[in-house]
Amino acid sequence: MIDASHIKAQMEVKGSDGKHVGTVDAVEEKRVRLASGGMYHDLDVGMIDKVKDGVVWLSTTAEQTTRSWH
């Protein structure tokens, strides 16, 4: 599991396919609040595959991640 302390506000979040999902707004324990499309969404830290070069990479594609948001 990813150490949430490595995730900072304003980091870009990308799906496993490299597509933009949103931007980190805040980190709260095991949840990441994400700003995307003028709305906020919470992601479980367990969805994060890695944090590399200032980007949060998810273990799911952008489409899989955002499917339930719309």
Rosetta blueprint (number, residue, H / E / L):
1 M L
2 I L
3 D L
4 A H
5 S H
6 H H
7 I L
8 K L
9 A L
10 Q L
11 M L
12 E E
13 V E
14 K E
15 G L
16 S L
17 D L
18 G L
19 K L
20 H E
21 V E
22 G E
23 T E
24 V E
25 D E
26 A E
27 V E
28 E E
29 E L
30 K L
31 R E
32 V E
33 R E
34 L E
35 A E
36 S E
37 G L
38 G L
39 M E
40 Y E
41 H E
42 D E
43 L E
44 D E
45 V H
46 G H
47 M H
48 I E
49 D E
50 K E
51 V E
52 K E
53 D L
54 G L
55 V E
56 V E
57 W E
58 L E
59 S L
60 T L
61 T L
62 A H
63 E H
64 Q H
65 T H
66 T H
67 R H
68 S H
69 W H
70 H L
